[in-house]
């Protein structure tokens, strides 16, 4: 009794020292992964928590808590469910079955909502094992059967065989021999063609136990099959399982000498956790055989050996109970400590808030005073600097005015020498250029009479917008000219439309941002087309830009694809002002652009839809539209499947 008490005291001291070392290890791990991406942190914490599964529940729970914190922060339900699964495994190995069941069920519900059958099957398997340890036959069998159904659904014969073996093992432990035998034989059918596999060897072992318990003939064939598997595996534990069954076989056949020989080679400490039927029974049975035959010396020796192993096993079970009790005490103490710290933190937060409010008020008053003083000093310096800069800017603006006047003369000269192309240039670019020269003139006059800088800034911004409109217009005219003169070379490429649209998404969102318009995709991810990449990108940009221009703020633009027998159909739909019926028939014609008068402050020249028609034409596709005033417009592009 004193020896056992001393053992428990030493165990408790060792546990305390180990916990202190684990705390420093946890801090080291958390510092190491602090700079890593969340996905890497999740994987590392998963490995760390699982590594503690058979060592320290407390350390494993710390890693799991950190993992759950990250999973919830990034709002990833799959990772949250995986963390519940980790909690369940930690509690199961520590004997806290109610806690384990609660966490497994949480994980199961999330995986079910995500239709993740593989993960659900693993959870159901663990629940079956858990209820087997709780001696709840009905629940254990129920969960194992659900797991088997999911494995069969996934057509994974190896995993299906694993589940059938587990259920057969469970039924064997509950002495339901017929059903156990049927499932184990079905498992061997799943393992057909798989060699050197531990669960296949387990199935052979359980079939021998079934045959042996029910007194059927030819039970040794299962031992022979185990020997064949272990020749490939070379597992010491499996060798012990084989020797145990050979011992049972020879014991039934009264070959006691052979039984003794195999018995001496068995390590019962290792074997105990692998066996469904208590392996010590064979020692007891051998002792009884010798007693029946009158060999009382051997009978006594084996009875003493049986008692020694049984006492050793009892000591191990007691140690596990003590360890589990200490774990429960540790968890309770941790929860109380967390609750106390939480209350202390709340009080500390209230104090910090009050101090922060007082500090903020004082800092705000000081900041306002400093800002006023700084502004006064800055204003005095800015006035002096502005006077010097204005003289330099006036000279630069005068030179810019002279250059812009020269540009205007050149554009007017070009307009006189060309028909449609240059008439468009003069009609569409004359207004931006006029705006540019007018602003420059106004700036020059204004600077002579005033020194304020705000209006100068506004005028310069207007000058920049007009200049940007000119640049964009010139690019459109050059592309249109190139298409008109058949100088554009089409280069067909194989394009996955879904991937292409997500590549364009940032630029499309940039177009929609100024009106806070939502761009929605309804795209078949399996559509692959043959098309010129630049043409496709330009087409979509032009059409989305037009939709944004004619849509109300915070409305939607929908980009869809359809797969028909003859063509792929790309459509872009907005819910804006729509197009007048009399304009719809000539929306893609040059006459519409020539007749249209540019609007005040507009940088658009109206060539976008003309370019869109030409780009679709050279790519062996067509463009069309449907529109209703005040309801919106849908533009369709029909892409021929025979392209390229």
N, C-alpha and C positions, 0 to 999 in steps of 0.2 A: 504493500500500500504506500509506504514511504517512497519507494523507488518510483512509483507511478506519479505521485505528487511532485517529486523533484523534476520528473520529465516534463510535466505541465508547466512548472515555473520556468524552466529553461526555454521551453517553447514560447512562452509569453515574452520573455526578455529578448529572445531572438527576433520575434515579430516586431517589437518596438524598435530595435536597432535597424531592422530592414526597412521599416516605414520611414525613419529619418533619412536613410540613404535614398529611398524612392522619391522623397520630396525634392532633394537636390537634383536627381535625375530628371524629374518632370520639368523643373525650372530650366534645366539645360536644354531639353528638347524644345520647349516653347520659345526660348531665345533663338535657337537655331532656325526654326521655321517661321519666325516673325516676319521676315522680309519676303517670303515666298508667295506665289499666287495662291488664291483660295483653293483651286483644284488640286494643287500639289499638297497643300496643308491637309486637305480632306483625306488624300491617299495615305500620307504619312501617319496621321492620327488613327486611321483605320488599322494600319499595320501594328502600331504601338498598342492600341487597345486589345487587339486579338492576341498579341504576344503576352499580355498580362492575364489572359483568360485562365491559365492554370497556375499563375504565380500570385497575383495580388488583385483582389476585387477592387480595393480602394483606388489603386493606381489606374486600373483599367477604366473605372468610372470617371476619373479626372480627365483622361484622354477622350472618353466618349462625350463628356460634357462640353469640352472644348470643340469637338467636332460638331455637336448639335448646335452650338452657338453660331458657328460659321454657316452651317447648312440653313439655319433659319434666317440669318442675315442676308444671304443671297437668294432666299426664298426658292430653294430647289427641293420639291417634294420627294424626288427619287433619293437624294442624299439624306433627307430627314428620315425616310423609311429605312434606309440602310443603317442609320445610327440607332433607331429603335431595335433593329435586328441585333446590333452589337450589344446593346444593353441586355437583350434577352439571353444571348450566349454567355455573357459575364455572370448573370444571375443564375443560369442553369448550372454552370460548372461549380458555383459556390453553394448549391443546394437551396437557393431562395426561389423555389418554383413558382410561387404566386406572383412575385415581382417579374419573373421571366415570362410567365404567361401573359401578363398585362402588356408588356413591351412587344412581345411577338404579335399579339392581336392588333396593336396600333400599326405595326409595320405591315401586317397582312392587309388591313383596310386600305392603306395608301397604295400598295402594289396592285391591289385589285382595281382601284380606280384608274391606275395608269396602264392596266392590261399587261403587266409584266409577269407572264406565266412562270418563267424560269425562277424568278425571285420568290413568287408565291409558293412554288413547289418546295423550295428550300425551307421557307418558314413552316409550311405544313409538316415537313419531315421533322423539324426540330420540335414542333408541338407534339407530334406522335411520340418522339423520344421522351419528352418531358412528362407526358401523362403515363408513359410506361414506367418511369421512375417513381411516379406517384401511385403506381398500382391501380390506375384507373383504366381498366381493360377497354371499356366501350369507347371512351374518348380517344385513347391511343390508336385503336384500330380505325376509328372514323377519320382521324387526320392523316394516317398513313395511306388510306384508300384514296382520299382526295389528292394527295401528293402523287400517287401512282397514276391517277387519271390525267393530271396535268403533264406528267412525264410522257405518257403514251401519246398525248395530243401533240407534243413537240417532236415525236418520232426519234427520240434519243434512246436507243436501245440500252446503252451502258447505264445511263441514269435510271431508266425504268427498271433494269435488273437490280440496281442498288436499292431502290425503294421496295421492290418485291422481296428482296432478301431481308430487309429490315422488318417488314411486316411479318414475314415467315418466322423470323427470330422471335418477334414479340408473341405471336400465337403459340410458338413452341414453349416459351416461358410460362404461358398460361395453360399449357397442356391441351391445346386445341390441335391435335396432331394431324387430322385429316386435312383441314384447311391450310395448316402450316406446310404440309407436304406438297399440296397442290401449288401453292405460291412459290415455294423454293424450286420446284421443277420448272415452273414458268420462268423463273429468274434465270435458270441455266439455259433456257431457250434464247433469252435476250443476250446472254454472255457468249453464245455460240460464235466461234471465230475469234474471240478475245482470249489471249494467252498471257500468263504471268500477271494475273489481276487478283488483288487481295480479297475483294468482295466475292469473287467467284470461288476462291478457296473457302471463304466463310460459308457460302451456300452449301458446298460439299460437307463441311463440318456439321452444319445444322441438320442436313439430311441424314448423316450418320446418327446424330443424336435422336432424330425422329425414328429411324429404323430400329435403333437400339432400345428406345423406350417402349416401342410397340411390339418388339420381339419378332421383327421380320427377318427373313433370310437374306444372305448375300449383302450384308451391311459393309463388308470389307472393301467393296468396290469404291465406296466413297472415300475411304482412307487412301486407296491407291490414287484416286484422282487428286486428292490433296497433295500427295507426294509429288506428282507430276507438276502441279502448279508451283510448289515450293522449290523445285529444281531451277525454275526460272527466277523466282523471287529471292530465295536465300534468306528468308526472315526467321530469326531465332524464335520469335513468339509463335509463328505458324508451325515451326518444328516442334515446339512444346505441345501445341494443340494436337499435332499428329501423334506424338508419343502418348499423350493422354488417351486418345481413342484406341491406339494399339493396345494400351494397357487394359482398357475396358473390354476390347475384343477378346484378348487372351484370358481375361478374368472369367468371361462368360463361358469360354471353352475349357476352363480349368487348367490352362497352361500358366500356373502360378509363377514358375521360374522366369518365363519370358515377361510376365506382368511386372515382376520385381525389377527386371533389367531396365525396362522402359520407365518404370516409376522413378528409379534413381536419377534419370537424366532430366526429369521435369523440374523447372523452376516455378513453384506454385505462386511465388510473390508476383511474378509477371503474368502468369496465366490467369489469375483470378479475375482480372478486369475484362478479359476477352471471352469468358465463358458464360453461357446462359444457365447451364446446370452446374451446381456447385462442384468444382473439380475435386474437393476433399472427400467427396462421397466414395471415390474409387479406393482411397486409403482405408476408409472405414469398411468397405465391402471386402477388401483383401484381408483385413484383420479378422473379419467374421469367417471368411473361408478357412483361414488357418485354424481358428478356434474350433470350427466344425470338424476339421480333420484331426484335431487333437494336438496340433503343434502350437502349444500355448506360449512358448517363448517368442516365436515370430509374431503370433497374434498380439502379444503384449507390446512388442516393439512397435508394431504398426499402429496399435491403438494410442501409444504414447506419441508417436509421430503425428497422428491425426490431431491429438489434443494440443500439441505444440503449435501446429499450423493454425488451428482454430483460435487459440489464444492470441497468436500473433495477428490474425485477421481482426479479432475483436479489438485489440489495442489500436490498430490502424483506424477502425471505424470510430473508436472513442476520440482519437486525435482529430479526425475529420469533424466530429461533432463539436469538439472544443474550438477548432479553428473557425467553423461556421458561426458558433456562438460569439466568438471574438469579433468576427466580421460584422455581425448584426449590431453588437455594441458600438463598434467603430462607426457604422453608418448612422446609428441613432445619435451618437455624440457629434458627428459631423453636421447632421441636420439641425441639432440644437445650436451648435456654434454658428451655423449659417444664419439661423433665425435671429440670434443675438447681434451678429454683425450687421444684419440687414436693418435692425432697429437702430443701432448706433449710426449707421450710414444715413438713415433718414434724419436723425437729429443733426448730424454733421452737415447734411445738405441744407437744412433750414438755416443753420448758422451761416453757412457759406453764402446762401442767397441774400440774407440781410446785409452781410458785409459787402457783398458784390453791389447791392443797390446803393449803399452809402458811397462806396468807392466810385461807382459809375457817375453819380450825381456830382461829386467833387471833380472827377476827371473831366466831365462834360463842361462844367463851369470854367475850369482852367483851359480846356481846349478852345472854347468859344473866345476867351480873352486872347489867347495866342493867335487864333485865326484872324481876329480883327486887326491885331497889330501887324501880323504878317501881310495881310491884304493891303494895309495902308502903305507899308514899305514897298511891296511888290508893285502897287499901282504907280507910285512915284517913279520907280525904275522903268516900268513898262512904258510910261508916257515918253520918257527920254529915248528909249530904244525904238519905239514906234516911229518917232519923227525921222530917225536915221534910216530905218528900213523902208519907209514910204517913198523916200527919194529914190532908192535903188529899185523898188518894185515899179514905180511909175515909168522908169526908163525901160525895164523889161517888158512891161505891158504894152508900151508904145511899139517896141520891136515886134512883139507878138501880133499886135494889130496890123502892122505892115505886112507880116508874113501871111496872116489870115486873109488879108485883102488880095494878096497874090494867089492864094489857093482858090479864092472865089472866082477870080478871073480865069484860072485854068479850068475849073469845073464848067464855067459858062462856055468856054471855048469847046470843050469836049461835047457838051450837050448839042451844040450847033452842028457837029460833024457826024453824029450817029442818029439812027432812027429810034426804034423801041428801047434798046438797051440804055442809050444815053439820055433819052427822054425820061426814063425812070430815075436815072441818077440825078438829073436836074430837079425833077419834081419832088423826089423823096429826100434828097440831101440838102436842098436849098434852104429849107426851114431851119435845120440844125445849124447850118453855116450862118444864116442870118441871125439866129439867136446868139451865136458865138460872137459875131462882130458887134452886135448891139450891146451885148454885155460888156465886151472889152471897151467900147466907147463910153458906156455909162460909168464903168470903173474909173477910167481916166478922168472924166468930168467930176466924178464924186470925190476922188482923192484930192483934187485941187481945193475943194471947199470943206472937206471934213477929215477928221483924224480917227474917227471911231472904227474899231476893227471888226465888229460883228457883221455888219452889212458886207464888208469886203469878203469875209469868210463865206457868207451865203452866196455871193455872186461867183466866187471861185468854185464852190460846190456845183452850182448850176453849169458853169463852164465845163467842169469835169464830166457831168452827166451827158451833156451834149456831145463832148468829144468821144465819150464811150459809145454813144449811139452811132456816131459817124464810123468808128472803128468796126463795130458789129455790122453796120450796114454795108461797109466795104467788103467784109468777109463774105456776107451773103451774096452780094453782087458778083464777086469773083467766082464763088461756087456756082451760081446760076449761069454765069457766062461760060464756065467750063462745061457744064452740063448741056447748054444750048449748042455749043460747038463740038459736042461728042468727044471731048478730050479727057473725060473721066474713065479710068480703067477699073472695071469691077473685078474684085478678088474674092471669089466665093470661099467661105470658111464654114466648117461645121460648128454650130452654136447651140448649146443647151439654153433655151429661152429663159428658164427659171434662174440659172446661174447668172446669165447676162443681165437680167433685170436687177438682181441684187447687187451686181457690180455698179450699175447706174444709179442705184437708190440714193447715195449721198448727193449727187448732182441734182437729181429730181427734187429731193427735199429742200435743197438750196433755192430752187425756183419757186417752190410752194411756200417757203418760209415767210415771204413778205406779206402774204395774206393769211398765214396760219391755216393753210389748206391741208387736209389729210389725203395722202396718196395710198390707196388700197390695191393690193394685188389679188387676183383670182386666176392663178396660172397653173397649168398642168405641168408638173415637174418632169414628165417624160417626153415633152415635145422638143425635138432636135431639128433645126432647120439649116438649109444651105443659103447663106446670105452674106453680103459684104458688110463687115463689122462697122466701118465708118458710116455707111449708108444707114444701117439700122439704128446706130446711136444718134445720128443727126435727125432721122425721122421722128424718133420718140421724143427727143429734146424739143423739136419744133412743135409737135402736137401737144405735149404737156405744157409748154410755155404759152401757147394759144389758149388752152383750157384754163390755166391759172389767170391769164389776163381777163377772160370773160366770165370768171366765176366770182361768186360772193365770198367774202372772208369766212373762214371756218366751215366751208363746205367740203365736199368729197370729190376726188377724181379717182375713177376705178379703171385699172388696166387688166383686161381679161385675155385669155387665149381659148380657142376652140380647135378641135381636131375633127375635120370632115374627110370624106373620101378623096375629094379632089385637092383640098388646100388646107393650110393652117390659117386661122383667122385671128388677127390681133385687133382688139378694139380698145379705144380710149374714150371714156364717158365722163362728161362734166354736167353739172346741174346749174349752169350759168344763164346768160342772157339769151342764148340761142342765136340762130341766123334767120334773117328775113327770107320768106319763100322765094321772092324774086331774085335774091342773091345766091341761093343755093346751087343753081344750075351752072353758074360761072365762077364759083368760089375758087376753083383751081386754074382759072384762065388768066392770061396776061391782061386782057381788057379790064378786068376788075381792078388790077393794081394801078393801071394807067389812069383810070377814072377816079380813083379814090383820092380825096384831098387829105393831106397829113394833118393830124390834130395838133393843137397847141401843146408844147412840152413833151411830145411823143418822140421817142428815139427809134421806133419801129418803122421799117420801110415797106412791109407788106409782102416780101418775097418768100416768106417761110413756106406757105402752102404751095406756091409754084415749084419751089425746090423739092418739097415732099412728093409732088406728082411726078417730077422727073426722076427722082431717086427710086421710087417704086417701079417706074417703067423700065429703067435699065437693069433692075434686079428681077425681071420677069414676074412682077406682081402688080396689083392694082389697088387703087385707093378710092374710097367712097365715103359718104356721110349720111346721117339722118339727124334732123334738127327740128326743134319746135321752139318758137319764140317764148322766152321767159321760163322754159322748162329744161333747156340744156341741149347738148349736142353729143353724138357718138360718131367717131371716125373709125372706119373699118379698113384694114389692110389685108388683102387676100394674097397669101404667099403660096406659090405653086410648089407642090411636093416634088416635082421633077427638076427643080433647080440644081445647077452644078453638074 
